[in-house]
Amino acid sequence: MIQIQLSNISLVLGAKRIFSGLSWEIQRGQKIGLIGANGAGKSSIFKMITGEYQPELGGTLVRAKGVTVGYLPQHPELDPQQTALDASLSGDARMAEITLALESVEASLGDPAVYGNDSHLSRALERQQHLLDEYQSHGGDGYPKLVRETLLGLGLPEGDLEKPIAVLSGGQKKLVGLARLLLQKPDVLLLDEPDNHLDMPGKMYLEQFIREYPGTVVIISHDRYLLDAVVTHIAELEDGRIFLFEGDYSSFQMDKEHRLARQQQLYTAQQHEVERMEASIKRLLIWGRVYDNEKYIQRAKSMQKRLEKMDKIDKPVTERRRMDLSLTGWRGSNKVLELRDVSKTFDTRQIYRNVSQTLWHGERVGLIGPNGSGKSVLVRMLLGQDVPDAGEIVLGPSVRMGHYAQEHETLDFNQTALDTVRYAGNMSESNATAFLVRYLFTYKQISQKIGEFSGGERSRLQLALLVLSGANFLLLDEPTNNLDIASAEVLEESLRDFTGTVLIISHDRYFLDRTVQRILSIEGGDLVEYPGGYSDYLEKRSGVPGR
């Protein structure tokens, strides 16, 4: 059954055409991963489906009768005065309506006009039973417990449940928005980057929820591990058109490579045929004029009609413009970082207890742990912004650290990208401009303040500044959170060629599998070492063979 159908949809925002003639059918029960480059229009499609954007003349969007749609934007709008728990409890508006209706019916049962009239009493009891059935379907008396379990499962700490929305981080607000939506259980869930800021347990909770969700789910995500784990289809938005593939992301990637190779073969063969026909048409027209023979001219016209009616095969785009990232680094000290019996207490809670660990030149190490386990505390200590309560942290004598900040706090949002790069690289304006263009910035964006940039644009700028820093030890805090898949792949390739050492804090399991040689997991106040990537860590922790 088709639940949502987009036909010949076009959208222009400002002076930019987002897509034109786009068509797509969303079928009941599908779990779809909507992918594409940053700025391709993925979020715009969601806003089109929810009615925030309207299709231009000629296009239609049809939603099947009775189909309900729930939408989680990248930045949910919530009442800042409500607590996280109250905001989530009020997420299911129908639950509140049912509760009020039940109270009204129960009050009416004490009315003599009702209990004294068999007909009125029968209708009231029937109405009450109908409401009770619906109440149970929404969780019943266990609804508050369900709400609490959903928030905790997604990774919101118990101590933050009663905090006002205003004091929560951007990631925590997203957790609340996601919980509200999951509790509503609409027929179609539209999730825009729901996994950003989720820790590993939160991602696993989300994966299980999506897999078991009885309705349809369309998810915009750059987390390739998540896409492999939950989707039944991949919808790629590219050049203003959608290509739908049945299967997970890894299967889609292999299929796309084969499809492009086959398309290239067919395109080349057709071009040879077109060239042959065009040469024949030209030759026949010359013969017709030279020999004054209408027969040749008619044959040429007939061949020209065949050529015009030919279904042209588009030339496949096998190489798209990508970020030009080159992290060079240099040799430096053999012993890059050493933690010597480090202990640290934060908010009366001991996070690290006598931790000792060494990072050596050339290593790629992943640091993982649930939100609140102490990753940010360790980052601050490594940067010298905080100090251990005991023990010491020692950098090698010829080590220069470069830091990629999760919330982009290393950037001055009031500066332009041009001024930032000119200062960091001691460059002329023309050289800084050429440098930024390599990182996919337009000439207009180069002169914009960084505060006006999207998350993906700020991420690319931070990576550009890492290159200019000349660092040989990179501390990367969630570097893929705002990158599209193509840019994440560029970063992976650049890290493989980097002459230096890398410590990566990430919840991107696919990225960790492709970049790190060992995992440090924060467990019980210690850093426990697991050789290999994330899948190797998961296999050792669970005793089940990894993905």
C-alpha positions in Angstrom: 0.0 0.0 0.0 1.3 3.4 -1.0 1.1 5.7 2.1 2.8 8.8 0.6 3.3 9.6 -3.1 5.3 12.5 -4.5 4.8 13.1 -8.2 6.8 15.5 -10.3 7.7 17.6 -7.3 9.8 20.8 -7.7 11.1 23.2 -5.1 13.0 26.5 -5.2 14.2 28.2 -2.0 15.5 31.7 -2.6 17.4 31.6 -5.8 18.4 27.9 -5.5 16.5 25.1 -7.2 16.5 22.2 -4.7 14.9 19.6 -7.0 12.8 19.4 -10.1 10.4 16.7 -11.3 11.1 14.5 -8.3 8.8 11.4 -7.9 8.8 8.9 -5.0 6.4 6.4 -3.4 6.7 5.4 0.2 5.1 2.0 0.9 3.7 0.8 4.2 6.1 -1.0 6.4 9.3 0.1 4.6 12.3 1.1 6.6 14.0 3.6 4.3 17.4 5.3 4.6 17.3 8.6 2.8 20.9 9.5 1.9 22.6 12.2 -0.2 25.2 15.0 0.0 24.7 17.8 2.5 22.5 20.4 0.8 20.9 17.9 -1.6 17.5 18.5 -0.2 16.8 15.6 2.1 15.4 17.7 4.9 13.4 19.7 2.4 11.6 16.5 1.3 10.5 15.9 4.9 9.3 19.5 5.1 7.4 18.9 1.9 5.7 15.8 3.3 4.7 17.6 6.5 3.3 20.6 4.6 5.9 23.2 5.8 6.9 23.5 2.1 4.5 23.4 -0.8 5.2 21.9 -4.2 5.3 24.2 -7.1 2.7 24.2 -9.8 2.5 20.9 -11.6 3.7 18.7 -8.8 1.4 16.7 -6.4 1.9 15.1 -3.0 -0.7 12.7 -1.8 -1.0 11.1 1.6 -3.3 8.0 1.9 -6.5 8.6 3.9 -6.0 8.3 7.6 -2.2 8.0 7.5 -0.5 9.9 10.4 3.0 11.3 10.1 5.5 12.1 12.9 8.5 14.3 12.1 11.7 14.8 14.1 13.7 17.8 12.7 17.4 18.2 13.3 16.6 20.8 16.0 13.3 20.0 17.8 11.3 23.0 19.1 10.4 22.4 22.8 9.0 24.4 25.7 12.2 25.6 27.5 10.3 25.8 30.8 9.1 22.2 30.8 11.2 19.4 32.3 12.6 16.7 30.1 10.1 14.2 31.6 7.1 16.5 31.4 7.9 17.4 27.8 8.0 13.8 26.9 4.9 12.9 28.8 3.0 15.6 26.8 4.4 14.2 23.6 1.4 12.0 22.9 -1.4 14.6 22.7 -4.0 11.9 22.2 -3.1 10.3 25.6 -3.9 13.7 27.3 -7.2 13.8 25.4 -8.1 10.3 26.4 -7.4 11.0 30.1 -9.6 14.1 30.1 -12.4 12.2 28.3 -12.2 9.4 30.8 -12.5 11.8 33.7 -15.5 13.4 32.0 -17.2 10.0 31.5 -16.5 8.9 35.1 -18.0 12.1 36.4 -21.1 11.6 34.3 -21.7 8.2 35.9 -22.5 9.9 39.1 -25.1 12.0 37.5 -28.7 10.8 38.3 -29.7 11.7 34.7 -27.2 9.1 33.5 -27.3 6.3 36.0 -31.1 6.6 36.3 -31.5 6.1 32.6 -30.7 2.7 31.2 -30.1 4.1 27.7 -27.8 6.9 28.8 -26.0 4.6 31.2 -25.4 2.0 28.5 -23.9 4.7 26.1 -21.7 6.1 28.9 -20.4 2.7 29.8 -19.8 1.8 26.2 -18.0 5.1 25.7 -15.9 4.4 28.9 -14.9 1.0 27.6 -13.9 2.4 24.2 -11.7 5.0 25.9 -10.2 2.4 28.3 -9.3 0.2 25.4 -7.6 3.2 23.6 -6.0 4.2 26.9 -4.4 0.7 27.2 -3.2 0.8 23.6 -1.3 4.0 24.4 0.4 2.5 27.5 -2.3 2.8 30.1 -1.2 3.2 33.7 2.3 2.2 32.6 2.6 5.2 30.3 4.7 7.3 32.7 7.0 4.3 33.2 7.2 3.8 29.4 8.2 7.5 28.9 10.9 7.3 31.6 12.3 4.0 30.1 12.3 5.5 26.6 14.3 8.6 27.8 16.7 6.4 29.7 17.1 4.0 26.9 18.0 6.7 24.4 20.7 7.8 26.8 19.3 10.7 28.9 20.8 10.4 32.4 18.4 9.8 35.3 19.5 13.1 36.9 18.5 15.1 33.8 14.9 13.9 33.7 13.6 16.7 36.0 15.8 19.4 34.5 14.2 22.2 32.4 14.7 21.9 28.7 16.4 25.3 28.7 19.5 23.9 30.5 19.9 20.7 28.4 22.5 20.4 25.7 21.5 20.3 22.0 21.9 16.6 22.0 19.8 16.1 25.1 17.0 18.2 23.6 17.1 15.9 20.5 16.7 12.9 22.8 13.5 14.5 24.3 12.2 15.3 20.8 12.9 11.8 19.7 11.2 10.3 22.8 8.1 12.4 22.2 7.8 11.2 18.7 8.4 7.5 19.4 5.7 7.6 22.0 3.2 9.0 19.5 3.6 5.9 17.2 2.4 7.5 14.0 2.0 5.4 10.8 5.0 7.1 9.2 8.1 8.3 11.2 10.3 10.9 9.5 13.6 11.0 11.4 16.2 13.7 10.5 19.6 12.7 11.9 18.1 11.0 15.0 21.3 9.3 15.9 23.5 12.5 16.2 24.7 12.8 19.8 23.4 9.4 20.8 26.0 7.2 22.6 26.5 3.5 21.7 23.7 2.2 24.0 21.3 4.9 22.7 22.1 4.0 19.1 21.4 0.3 19.9 18.1 1.3 21.6 17.2 3.3 18.5 18.1 0.5 16.1 16.0 -2.0 18.0 13.1 0.4 18.1 13.2 1.0 14.4 13.5 -2.6 13.5 10.5 -3.5 15.7 8.4 -0.5 14.8 5.1 -1.6 13.3 4.8 1.4 11.0 6.9 3.0 8.2 10.2 4.7 9.0 12.2 7.1 6.8 15.5 8.1 8.3 18.1 10.6 7.2 21.4 9.5 8.6 25.1 9.4 7.7 25.7 6.5 10.1 26.4 3.7 7.8 26.4 1.1 10.6 22.9 2.2 11.6 21.7 2.1 7.9 23.1 -1.4 7.6 21.3 -2.5 10.8 17.8 -1.2 10.3 16.8 -0.3 6.7 15.0 -2.4 4.1 15.6 0.2 1.4 18.0 3.0 0.5 16.6 6.1 -1.2 19.5 8.2 -2.7 18.8 11.8 -3.5 21.2 12.9 -6.2 21.0 15.6 -8.9 17.4 16.3 -7.8 16.2 12.8 -8.4 15.6 9.8 -6.1 16.9 6.3 -6.8 15.3 3.6 -4.7 17.3 0.4 -3.9 16.0 -2.6 -1.9 18.6 -3.7 0.7 21.0 -2.2 3.2 23.6 0.5 2.7 26.6 -1.8 2.0 24.6 -3.7 -0.6 23.5 -0.5 -2.1 27.1 0.7 -2.4 28.2 -2.4 -4.2 25.1 -2.3 -6.5 25.8 1.4 -7.3 29.3 0.6 -8.3 28.2 -2.2 -10.6 25.3 -0.1 -12.0 27.6 2.9 -12.8 30.1 0.6 -14.5 27.3 -1.0 -16.6 25.8 2.4 -17.4 29.3 3.6 -18.6 29.5 0.5 -20.9 26.0 1.2 -22.3 26.7 4.9 -22.6 30.0 4.3 -24.5 28.3 1.8 -26.8 25.4 4.2 -27.6 27.8 7.1 -28.2 29.6 4.9 -30.8 26.3 4.1 -32.4 25.2 7.8 -32.4 28.6 8.8 -34.0 28.1 6.1 -36.7 24.6 7.2 -37.5 25.6 10.9 -37.5 28.4 10.1 -40.0 26.0 8.1 -42.1 23.4 10.9 -42.1 26.1 13.5 -43.1 27.4 11.2 -45.9 23.9 10.5 -47.3 23.0 14.2 -47.4 26.3 15.0 -49.2 25.6 12.2 -51.7 22.0 13.5 -52.2 23.2 17.0 -53.0 26.2 15.9 -55.2 24.2 13.4 -57.2 20.9 15.2 -57.0 19.3 12.0 -55.6 16.2 12.4 -53.4 16.6 8.7 -52.4 19.7 9.5 -50.3 18.2 12.6 -48.7 15.1 10.6 -47.7 17.3 7.8 -46.2 19.2 10.5 -44.2 15.9 12.1 -42.9 14.6 8.6 -41.9 17.9 7.9 -40.0 17.7 11.3 -38.4 14.2 10.6 -37.0 15.5 7.3 -35.6 18.3 9.1 -33.9 16.0 11.7 -32.4 13.6 9.0 -31.1 16.5 7.0 -29.5 16.2 6.7 -25.7 19.4 8.5 -24.7 21.5 7.0 -21.9 22.8 9.6 -19.5 26.6 9.8 -19.0 27.2 8.4 -15.5 28.9 10.7 -13.0 31.5 8.4 -11.6 33.7 11.1 -10.0 31.9 13.8 -8.1 33.6 16.7 -6.5 34.7 15.9 -3.0 36.4 17.7 -0.2 40.2 17.9 -0.8 41.5 16.9 2.6 45.2 16.2 3.0 46.3 15.6 6.6 50.1 15.3 6.3 51.6 15.5 9.8 55.2 14.5 10.6 57.2 11.9 12.6 57.7 13.5 16.0 58.3 11.6 19.3 57.9 7.8 19.4 56.0 8.1 22.7 53.2 10.5 21.9 51.0 10.5 25.0 51.3 8.9 28.4 48.8 8.8 31.2 50.6 7.9 34.5 48.3 6.8 37.3 45.7 9.5 36.5 42.7 9.9 38.8 39.9 12.4 38.4 36.7 13.2 40.3 33.9 15.2 38.8 30.8 16.4 40.7 31.8 14.1 43.7 31.9 11.1 41.3 35.2 9.4 40.6 35.6 9.1 36.8 39.1 7.9 36.5 41.1 5.9 39.1 44.8 5.3 38.7 44.6 5.1 34.9 47.8 4.4 33.0 47.9 4.3 29.2 50.4 5.1 26.4 49.8 6.2 22.8 52.7 5.5 20.3 53.6 7.2 17.1 51.4 6.2 14.1 48.6 4.6 16.2 44.9 5.2 15.5 43.0 4.7 18.7 39.3 5.0 19.4 37.9 6.2 22.7 34.4 5.1 23.5 32.0 5.1 26.5 28.4 6.1 27.3 27.5 9.7 27.5 28.6 11.0 30.9 31.3 8.4 31.4 34.1 10.9 31.2 35.2 11.3 27.6 34.8 15.1 27.7 36.7 15.2 31.1 39.6 13.4 29.5 39.6 15.8 26.5 39.8 18.8 28.8 42.7 17.2 30.7 44.5 16.4 27.4 44.1 20.0 26.3 45.3 21.4 29.6 41.9 22.9 30.4 41.6 20.8 33.5 44.1 18.9 35.6 44.1 15.4 37.2 43.5 15.1 40.9 46.4 12.7 41.0 49.0 11.4 38.5 50.1 13.2 35.4 49.6 13.5 31.6 52.7 13.8 29.5 52.9 14.7 25.8 56.0 13.7 23.8 58.6 16.5 23.5 58.1 16.9 19.7 54.3 16.5 19.6 51.9 19.2 18.4 48.3 18.5 19.1 45.4 19.4 16.8 41.9 19.4 18.3 38.6 18.9 16.4 35.8 20.0 18.8 32.4 18.2 18.7 30.4 21.4 19.2 32.8 23.5 17.0 33.8 25.6 20.0 37.3 26.1 18.5 35.7 28.3 15.9 34.8 32.0 16.3 31.3 32.3 15.1 31.6 36.0 14.6 34.5 35.6 12.1 34.2 34.9 8.4 35.7 31.7 7.1 38.1 33.8 5.0 39.5 35.7 8.0 39.7 32.5 10.0 41.8 30.8 7.4 43.9 33.8 6.6 44.9 34.2 10.2 45.5 30.4 10.8 47.6 29.9 7.7 49.2 33.4 7.4 47.7 33.5 3.8 46.8 36.2 1.3 43.1 36.6 0.6 43.5 34.9 -2.8 45.3 31.9 -1.4 42.8 31.6 1.5 39.9 31.7 -1.0 41.5 29.0 -3.2 42.2 26.9 -0.1 38.5 27.1 1.1 37.2 26.2 -2.3 39.0 22.9 -1.9 36.8 22.3 1.1 33.6 22.7 -1.0 32.9 26.3 0.1 31.3 28.7 -2.4 32.6 32.2 -2.9 29.5 33.5 -1.2 30.0 31.3 1.9 33.7 32.3 2.2 32.6 35.8 3.2 29.8 34.7 5.5 30.2 34.6 9.3 30.8 31.1 10.6 27.7 31.5 12.9 25.6 31.3 9.7 27.1 28.0 8.6 25.4 24.6 8.8 26.9 21.9 11.0 28.5 20.2 8.0 30.1 23.5 6.8 31.5 24.1 10.3 32.9 20.5 10.3 34.6 21.0 7.0 36.1 24.3 8.2 37.5 22.7 11.3 39.1 19.9 9.2 40.7 22.6 7.0 42.1 24.3 10.1 43.6 21.0 11.3 45.5 20.8 8.0 46.8 24.4 8.6 47.8 23.6 12.2 50.6 21.2 11.1 49.7 18.9 14.0 51.2 15.4 14.3 48.8 14.3 17.0 45.1 14.7 16.2 42.4 14.6 19.0 39.1 14.2 17.1 35.9 14.5 19.1 32.9 13.1 17.1 34.4 14.3 13.7 31.7 12.6 11.5 28.6 13.9 13.4 27.8 16.6 10.7 29.6 15.2 7.7 27.8 13.5 4.8 28.9 10.0 3.8 31.2 11.2 1.0 33.0 13.6 3.3 33.3 11.0 6.0 34.9 8.7 3.5 37.4 11.4 2.5 38.3 11.8 6.2 38.8 8.0 6.5 41.2 8.0 3.5 43.1 11.0 4.8 43.6 9.5 8.2 45.0 6.3 6.6 47.7 8.4 4.9 48.4 10.7 7.9 51.9 10.6 9.2 51.1 11.0 12.9 48.9 9.7 15.7 45.2 9.9 16.1 42.9 9.6 19.1 39.2 9.5 18.0 36.3 9.9 20.3 33.3 8.7 18.3 30.0 6.9 18.4 30.2 6.2 14.7 30.8 2.5 14.7 31.4 2.2 10.9 34.0 5.0 11.0 35.8 3.4 13.9 35.9 0.0 12.1 37.6 1.7 9.1 40.1 3.9 11.0 41.3 2.6 14.4 43.6 -0.2 15.4 42.5 -0.5 19.0 39.7 0.7 21.2 40.0 2.2 24.7 36.7 1.7 26.5 35.9 3.7 29.7 34.8 1.0 32.2 34.6 1.4 36.0 37.1 4.3 36.2 39.6 2.7 33.9 40.5 2.6 30.2 40.2 -1.0 29.1 42.0 -1.9 25.9 40.5 -3.9 23.0 42.7 -4.7 19.9 41.0 -4.0 16.5 38.0 -1.9 15.5 34.6 -1.5 17.0 33.3 -4.8 15.6 36.2 -6.6 17.3 35.4 -4.8 20.5 31.7 -5.8 20.3 32.6 -9.4 19.6 34.9 -9.6 22.6 32.4 -7.9 24.9 29.3 -9.9 23.8 31.0 -13.2 22.9 29.0 -13.1 19.7 30.9 -12.8 16.3 30.9 -9.2 15.1 29.4 -7.7 12.0 
